């Protein structure tokens, strides 16, 4: 399991998330991403990015007023 904190990137987290998803990871490794949601549009964008990258979205939840976490695993 690897955790990636992308909150410091604010609304510009997608390029880094895509870069991480394109890297080689261990088979069946779970990846956890944290990012700021702002107006909630990043949630759908992140879900689309996960799917486009060949991963399955396992969990997606808001854990405080501004932060969101998603859990993904390679199909």
N, C-alpha and C positions, 0 to 999 in steps of 0.2 A: 504494500500500500504506500502510495506517495501522495503528499499533500502539497499543493501549490497555492500560495497566497498572492492573488493578483489584485488585491484591494488598492494598492498604491498606484495602480495604473488607471484608476477611476473608470470612466466610460470607454477607455482605449485598451481594454484587456484582450479583445479578440485576436489580434495578431499574435500575441504571446501564447494565448491558449491554443491557437492553431499550430504554432511551432511545437509546443509540448506534445500535442496529440500526434504530430507527424514523426516524433522521435520514436526510437525503438524502446519498447518496454517489455518486461518479463511477461511470459505467457500467463494469462488470467490475472494480471496485476490490476488492482483497483486504483483509480486516480481520483483525488478529491481536489476540487477547485473552489476557492473563495474569491468573490468579487463583490463590488458595490452595485446595487441595482438602480438607484436613482428613481427613474420613472417606470420601471418594470419592463421596458422594451428589451434590455439586455437578456432577460430570461428566455424569451423565445429565440433570440439570436444565438444564445449559447446552446440551446437545445438543437437548433438547426445545424450548428457547427459540429456538435458531437455526432449527429447522425451522418453528416457529410464526410466525416473523418473515419467512419466505420466503427464507431463505438456505440455502446448501448447506454442510455441514461438510466441509472438505477434509482437515483433519488435526487430531489431538488427541493430545497426548503429555505425559507427565510429564518435566520437565527437571531436577529436583533433588528433594530429600526432600519438599517441601511445595508446590511450584509446578507449575501445569499451564498449558499453552498450547493454544489452539485457533485454527485458521485457517478463515475462512469467506469465502464469496463469494455475491453475490446471484444467484439463479436467473434 
